[in-house]
Every structure is written in C-alpha cells, then in structure tokens.
Amino acid sequence: MTTKPLRQPTEDRQAEIVLTLLQLAAGRSALDITTSDIARAMKVSQGALFRHFPTKEAMRLAVVGWIEAELLRRVGAAGAAAASPVDALRAMFLAHVEFFIAYPGVPRFIFGEL
C-alpha cells in the first residue's frame, strides 16, 4: 500500500519553494532555473508548485520578499543588541556576511540579472 505525502499548509510549501529556489541559485544563475528544476529538487510535480504560486515570476518575487524580510530581521536584531554605534555597525556587517554564508544563492539570485 502506498501512502500519500502529507499535505502541507500553503505557507509552509511556499517557504519550501522559496528556499529550494535559493539553494538552486547557489549553483547557477537564477534565470536558468526552471520550474521543472524546482519541482525535481523538491520531489513534487510542477503542478504542485503552481498550486502555491500562480507563475514562476510570483515565485521569484516571493524569494525577493523573503530575502528582504530575513536580512532586515537579522541586521536589525544585530544592531539592536550592540552596546555602541560602532559595535552596531560591526554587528550589522557581520549579520550580512553570515546571511550570505548561510544562503550562498542570495547574491547570485539578486545580482544574476545585472
């Protein structure tokens, strides 16, 4: 007897799609990544992707939105925890560096079209 994969809430699946797209962007230009590539990496059908995003462009915009929100959250937290303005600048810079180390696809995703 085969078991069906558990359905995930839309927000969880959207987050998974965003992170998968970023993972794939670490190895190649985001412009070259197809929905087939994303679906294959997630082990789902292309149709499953389009249940959560109407277009590939919507997926790309969700990635940009996630990058903005997550980076601002990390930088803000780093700056707020610092004891002085100089320490805040240092902490905010390091938060950027740590973010790009954790998500190497971000620079390629953001600057890939330039």
Buried (B, 14 or more C-beta within 10 A) or exposed (E): EEEEEEEEEEEEBBBBBBBBBBBBBBEEEBEEBEBEBBBBBBEBEEEBBBEBBEEBEBBBEBBEEBBEEBBEEBBEEBBEEBEEEEEBEBBBEEBEEEBEEEBBBBEBBBEBEE
